[in-house]
Amino acid sequence: MMEISGLPEELWQLILSYLHLPDLGRCSLVCRAWYELILSLDKTRWRQLCLGCIEYRHPNWPNQPDVEPQSWRETFKQHYLASKTWTKNTQDLESSNCFYLFRRRKDRRLLCVGTGCEFDSLRAALATASPYDRIVLLPGVYEEYNEVVLKVPVEIVGQGKLGDVALLVSFDQHCPTTRLCNVVFMPARFTPVLYKTTSGYVQFDNCNFENGQLQIHAPGTCQVKFCTFSQSSIHFHSVALCILENCEFTGSENASVTVEGCPTSDWNWACKHLTRLAKSYSVSMQVSDPAFCSMTKQERWRNSPVGTVKAHEIVVEEERNNLLSASRAQAMFDSASKDAEFRENLRTAKEEEYPALDSNSSDSDLHSEDEESDQAVYNLSYQAHSLRHMLTNVMHSRLQSNRLHALQRDLKLKSLQQELQQDKEAQSLANSLQGCIIRQCLFRDGKGGIFIYSRGQAKLEGSIFRDLTYAVRCIQNSKVIMLKNDIHHCKASGIFLRLSAGGLIANNNIHSNCEAGVDIRKGANPLVLCNKIHSGLRSGIVVVGNGKGIIRSNQIYGNKEAGIYILYNGNPAVSGNYIFQGLAAGIAVNENGRGQITENVICENQWGGADIRHGGDPVLKNNMIACGYSDGVVVGECGKGLIEGNTIYGNKGCGVWMMSSSLPHVTNNQISHNSIYGVAVFCHKDDASDYPANQGGNENFHEEREGASWENDLDSEDEYLASRHPISVALVELNSINHNGASGLYIKSSEALNIIANVIHANRNNGVAVLQSTQLTCIANNSISCNSLGGVLVEAECQVELRGNGIYDNSSHGIVSKGDGIIVENDIIGNHRCGLQLLQAADMKVIFQVTKNRIQSFRDYGIALFDQAKGLVQENLIFQGRSKKSILQPISNTEDCIVQNNILLTLKKRFDVECMLMNPPARPHIEGTAPGSSMATSSQKISKVTRVDRGCHNQGSIFCAIL
């Protein structure tokens, strides 16, 4: 043998490129150097051999025929091994003394069928064929007028190009194995069934099927590769395991693939080989559609159905799953951090220049050095109240910035690998090999893709579904596993699950569908992980009619209606998703929908980040709801739900928008830097017309509406009710409401409302503004400080109870009241104008009192009574500031308004001032809270301590302390 070094490597490659496959194999066995030389022919001779074989097509056909495999030699090897699976049947022949004869290739006969050959018909060749013979069909059309029964294992191969050989035959396989290759199947005149097997294994390679059906019944099974189905379909009945790969399905009038029945436990001889074959393949991580791959992100967004949205560019990362995965979201955090740093620097500069000023006052006036010195003497210390730990976080911008960074870290999107490592159920589903396995196939231009029913099971990997009525329909306790598929431009929903269906839907690209991307109904309970669901003409995910499911770590964006829509007792667990740039709400819960919605990032949606209406009753917890073009959370007519622990930041509308007919429990949220109100409560008739009646969308769910009553899962209902603390009045408690563009709390309500233990700080209007309150609004144990106008404003004919609040350092009056109510045991300290102002329309009846408050104003009156103000003012402790003003009362008003037993204090020593708010200490007082205490724990205590029941305002509030 000549040494390789005798010629240049390029010349050797040219010489070897003329060798046939057997010669290449022999050369590779000479030595290591020759082996390496043969391997170097991968992109030349091996590629030529692979593409030149009539039994195979391009390894990435039909989805990515322009993308080359990593190794043509390895691809050729895999094709060759797969094509020999049908010959590995030994189970039925082991007892035969002649078994070895059938395994020797030299004993296989070659039978030719065609004009001028030994056989002129396929039936004649089959009649004389022995097991494992090879039947070669010359170009032509072969028609049989009766069903052809395959009784012995044979291989039927068409000669020439695909399409040269056509079979108008209906096969019924009774033998254990067979293979058909390079032929076109067309239906016989008497039946649409092209091929049927009930027990054996059949292998189709590089075939076309036109206008007919394939039927595979258990324990039969099959392998179909590089085949085209034109207006044709496959029906699997309880098949244990079968493989469809690199096939194209077009123009189907019904489902292209139907999987019926639970996979049988009766495996035939081929299942172990198919299992080994299935495990040897890995699905590409690339996006399936090459056109989609070649488009830039800007083109994709511009060409999508929502491309006209005026929004920042979305940059969705493919592998690195950082928080939000979008440049705008990152910019949001960066901007927040910069703003926080700027505010911190500004605060430091102010402290250096004006050391006596409260650094957290909003729009504070600057005064002379003498006045500042005097105010420092009279300034009362109120920082030791029970909500000081919440106020500290609000007042120090750097802590806010750190909290945003911590949120960025904690809410980072997880990859599928991370999800599978943490979720053993998902891992088991992803690794399962049962039923029908469909890989790298193309389903297009037909009615349905895959229909799974009656406990069927299918696994779909790396396939494309486009321009269908629906891609996948899974019902009746069936199971579907979908990994890395591309599903788009369906006329209805992309994936449809109902009637207790389940499975795993992970790492798919689901977009541009006319209905929901994923539709979950009637007890279906899938795992939906790490998908991109975007650019839909309706909602991204719909959960309806007792649908359940775990929806986690998905990117849901650019949908025309709600990103996730839950209604009619739908009850999914939604966590760790990034939901952004939708044209309606981020998450909509409607018509008695529920759901556990936790730790999601919801931003830049056109309407509410979360929208709850018409009996919707979700748990909305620990979410980041930011930078929306409308409100952060909307609780519309008859909405309910627990809204807890969310960061509601930077929305262009309100932080939380509530209708007074709703009954939410809003607790422990950070509501800040929203453009209008922090929390707004409106009557049904007031300002509701500015908001769409249904922010989720206009989906048609009549079927679920009719069936919702009898489909309720009673066990889950009892469990759900047991986990919730019921309330009879809308409750806003333990929230931090700060730095919003208008009032912290804005109330125009026709129902009772409880505002308990909130920190309302540095908002750009009043801290609390009550413009309408026909039933009692209880405002108790709140810290209301440093707002740009007054602390609390109560307009005429409003019924308000103010009890136990700390109202500090607001830029105008502490409290201005024109309405009915009682003002009891509040600390009204350090406000820039009057501590308490009662105006003309204020009707303070004798049963209501201004009593036991501690009031101090440095420049103005402690209490100012104007015109016809009526009521009882007694037992208040009023500290006289520098102006020596205490109580202003017109002479004409002395009979209508009784002022008695008030204590006026003029203090000169700093020690006396400090002692003023020590016994009792500064309000609010909340039992069991401490600077490091858990907010959730505090929330539970407050909800038990304070309660105002509906309908009690005529006799005064019921203010219960349960110790």
Secondary structure, 3 states (H helix, E strand, C coil): CCCHHHCCHHHHHHHHCCCCHHHHHHHHCCCHHHHHHHHCCHHHHHHHHHHHCCCCCCCCCCCCCCCCCCCHHHHHHHHHHHHCHHHCCCCCCCCCCCHHHHCCHHHCCEEEECCCCCECCHHHHHHHCCCCEEEEECCEEEECCCCEEECCCEEEEECCCCCCEEEECCEEECCCEEEEECCEEECCCCCCEEEEECCCEEEEECCEEECCEEEEECCCEEEEECCEEECCEEEEECCCEEEEECCEEECCCCEEEEEECCCCCCCCCCHHHHHHHHHHCCCCCCCCCHHHHHCCHHHHHHHCCCCCCCCCCCCCCCCCCCCCCCHHHHHHHHHHHHHHHHHHHHHHHHHHHCCCCCCCCCCCCCCCHHHHHHHHHHCCCCCCCCCHHHHHHHHCHHHHHHHHHHHHHHCCCCCHHHHHHHCHHHHHHHHCCCEEEEECCEEEEEEEEEEEECCCEEEEECCEEEEEEEEEEECCCCEEEEECCEEECCCCCCEEECCCCEEEEECCEEECCCCCCEEEECCCEEEEECCEEECCCCCCEEEECCCCCEEECCEEECCCCCCEEEECCCCCEEECCEEECCCCCCEEEECCCCCEEECCEEECCCCCCEEECCCCCCEEECCEEECCCCCCEEECCCCCCEEECCEEECCCCCCEEEECCCCCEEECCEEECCCCCCEEEECCCCCHHHCCCCCCCCCCCHHHHHHCCCCCCHHHHHHHHHCCCCCCCEEEECCEEECCCCCCEEEEECCCEEEECCEEECCCCCCEEEEEECCCEEEECCEEECCCCCCEEECCCCEEEEECCEEECCCCCCEEECCEEEEECCEEEEECCCCEEECCCCECCCCCEEECCEEEECCCCCEEECCCCEEEEECCEEEECCCCCCEECCHHHCCCEEEECCEEECCCCHHHHHHHCECCECCCCCCCCCCCCCHHHHHHHHHHHCCCCCCCHHHCCCCCCCC
